[in-house]
Amino acid sequence: MSIMELGALGEFLGSIGVIATLIYLAIQIRQNTRSLDEGRRLAMAQTYEARAYRVDDFMREQAESPYLSAHEKYRTEGLGALTSEEQARVRFRASANLFRFDNFHYQYEQGFLDDEYYESTFKQVVRRLAPQWKEFDLPDFGRPSFHAEVDHILAESEENEQ
């Protein structure tokens, strides 16, 4: 075998090696992509599970809290019917809700909440809570992008009513 033939054989074997390497890398990338997708789905499931436990804890706390009667009085009779202590309770709860929904909005922006939850639950609750946030002058709390989204949701509601 001459040097030219050995060179040609070397090039041929080298090209087979390159092709084998590319196939191997394609398989590895596909497996890595699947692994990342599974990790994302697991993170979303854990987010929903943590939220479910937190809602359960929240409901139990509320059932035993003096806030519940103050909030019901606020809902039925308005802010003026509350004592200063009751107003403080309702305001603190409204602040907590604002921060919680700011967090949900952030999670949605990061892809940890799906569109179904966002459209059905998140927007519905924001429409219900936003007037309370405004009445207590809470829009200074939270991220500006969240407040812009709240304004967008409320404007969307007004358009649908007309």
C-alpha positions as a printed NumPy array, in Angstrom:
array([[  0.   ,   0.   ,   0.   ],
       [  1.393,   3.312,  -1.022],
       [  1.439,   6.476,   1.044],
       [ -1.37 ,   7.903,  -1.126],
       [ -3.549,   4.896,  -0.451],
       [ -2.837,   5.115,   3.281],
       [ -3.719,   8.814,   3.221],
       [ -6.992,   8.09 ,   1.441],
       [ -7.77 ,   5.327,   3.939],
       [ -6.992,   7.699,   6.809],
       [ -9.319,  10.348,   5.382],
       [-12.052,   7.766,   4.922],
       [-11.699,   6.485,   8.495],
       [-11.562,  10.074,   9.771],
       [-14.802,  10.958,   7.993],
       [-16.492,   7.863,   9.48 ],
       [-15.242,   8.983,  12.904],
       [-16.682,  12.473,  12.361],
       [-20.044,  11.015,  11.306],
       [-20.071,   8.667,  14.321],
       [-19.243,  11.598,  16.614],
       [-22.049,  13.697,  15.142],
       [-24.542,  10.848,  15.609],
       [-23.354,  10.379,  19.187],
       [-23.702,  14.118,  19.912],
       [-27.186,  14.214,  18.377],
       [-28.271,  11.347,  20.656],
       [-26.735,  13.064,  23.693],
       [-28.432,  16.38 ,  22.895],
       [-31.791,  14.631,  22.496],
       [-31.355,  12.857,  25.85 ],
       [-30.285,  16.091,  27.524],
       [-33.3  ,  17.905,  26.091],
       [-35.623,  15.189,  27.435],
       [-33.922,  15.387,  30.82 ],
       [-34.319,  19.176,  30.946],
       [-37.979,  18.91 ,  29.936],
       [-38.616,  16.327,  32.643],
       [-36.909,  18.609,  35.163],
       [-39.106,  21.524,  34.085],
       [-42.252,  19.408,  34.397],
       [-41.143,  18.228,  37.833],
       [-40.48 ,  21.818,  38.923],
       [-43.968,  22.824,  37.736],
       [-45.532,  19.894,  39.596],
       [-43.636,  20.837,  42.76 ],
       [-44.751,  24.453,  42.354],
       [-48.387,  23.391,  42.106],
       [-48.009,  21.015,  45.047],
       [-46.416,  23.719,  47.228],
       [-49.193,  26.121,  46.239],
       [-51.87 ,  23.53 ,  47.118],
       [-50.349,  23.003,  50.57 ],
       [-50.048,  26.743,  51.102],
       [-53.684,  27.294,  50.123],
       [-54.718,  24.538,  52.522],
       [-52.705,  26.158,  55.337],
       [-54.104,  29.578,  54.423],
       [-57.699,  28.337,  54.549],
       [-57.144,  26.716,  57.939],
       [-55.546,  29.895,  59.301],
       [-58.401,  32.001,  57.987],
       [-61.032,  29.745,  59.539],
       [-59.489,  30.363,  62.971],
       [-58.581,  34.011,  62.461],
       [-60.337,  37.197,  63.591],
       [-59.509,  38.452,  60.094],
       [-62.384,  36.407,  58.664],
       [-65.074,  38.403,  60.466],
       [-63.327,  41.7  ,  59.663],
       [-63.08 ,  40.764,  55.989],
       [-66.722,  39.706,  55.836],
       [-67.725,  42.995,  57.456],
       [-65.556,  44.868,  54.93 ],
       [-67.131,  42.936,  52.044],
       [-70.701,  43.574,  53.151],
       [-70.506,  47.   ,  54.81 ],
       [-67.397,  48.656,  53.357],
       [-64.217,  50.131,  54.727],
       [-65.97 ,  52.803,  56.809],
       [-67.74 ,  50.191,  58.944],
       [-64.459,  48.737,  60.21 ],
       [-62.64 ,  49.677,  63.387],
       [-59.028,  50.764,  62.961],
       [-57.882,  47.332,  64.153],
       [-60.154,  45.599,  61.633],
       [-58.94 ,  47.93 ,  58.887],
       [-55.346,  47.008,  59.76 ],
       [-56.189,  43.274,  59.585],
       [-57.893,  43.612,  56.225],
       [-55.096,  45.835,  54.877],
       [-52.369,  43.382,  55.961],
       [-54.297,  40.526,  54.334],
       [-54.734,  42.577,  51.146],
       [-50.983,  43.293,  51.149],
       [-50.209,  39.591,  51.565],
       [-52.556,  38.754,  48.684],
       [-50.932,  41.393,  46.494],
       [-47.456,  39.967,  47.102],
       [-48.735,  36.415,  46.599],
       [-50.268,  37.278,  43.242],
       [-47.198,  39.27 ,  42.248],
       [-45.287,  36.033,  42.899],
       [-47.775,  34.021,  40.797],
       [-47.332,  36.522,  37.967],
       [-43.56 ,  36.181,  38.218],
       [-43.884,  32.38 ,  38.131],
       [-46.071,  32.683,  35.031],
       [-43.509,  34.935,  33.351],
       [-40.809,  32.346,  34.112],
       [-42.914,  29.5  ,  32.68 ],
       [-43.808,  27.809,  35.981],
       [-47.543,  28.423,  35.65 ],
       [-49.463,  27.216,  32.673],
       [-51.777,  29.331,  30.537],
       [-54.888,  27.48 ,  31.739],
       [-54.312,  28.428,  35.397],
       [-53.319,  31.955,  34.453],
       [-56.375,  32.587,  32.275],
       [-58.965,  30.848,  34.431],
       [-57.91 ,  31.373,  38.038],
       [-55.232,  34.058,  38.232],
       [-57.087,  36.679,  36.182],
       [-60.401,  35.963,  37.903],
       [-58.945,  36.419,  41.395],
       [-56.978,  39.523,  40.372],
       [-60.216,  41.104,  39.085],
       [-61.795,  40.428,  42.476],
       [-58.848,  41.598,  44.617],
       [-57.53 ,  44.576,  42.624],
       [-60.257,  47.013,  43.77 ],
       [-59.328,  46.207,  47.372],
       [-55.638,  46.805,  46.614],
       [-56.513,  50.172,  45.107],
       [-58.819,  51.105,  48.001],
       [-56.008,  50.439,  50.472],
       [-53.572,  52.298,  48.183],
       [-51.314,  49.255,  47.782],
       [-50.179,  49.662,  44.152],
       [-46.809,  50.957,  45.386],
       [-46.05 ,  47.422,  46.628],
       [-44.826,  44.77 ,  44.225],
       [-43.161,  44.819,  40.833],
       [-44.129,  47.402,  38.196],
       [-44.654,  44.67 ,  35.591],
       [-47.216,  43.025,  37.887],
       [-49.106,  46.298,  38.329],
       [-49.065,  46.838,  34.576],
       [-50.579,  43.368,  34.151],
       [-53.237,  44.106,  36.788],
       [-54.168,  47.276,  34.894],
       [-54.28 ,  45.271,  31.662],
       [-56.544,  42.62 ,  33.237],
       [-58.902,  45.283,  34.598],
       [-59.008,  47.104,  31.247],
       [-59.719,  43.785,  29.538],
       [-62.639,  43.23 ,  31.936],
       [-64.06 ,  46.682,  31.221],
       [-63.846,  46.057,  27.468],
       [-65.669,  42.739,  27.838],
       [-68.435,  44.379,  29.877],
       [-69.092,  47.001,  27.21 ]])
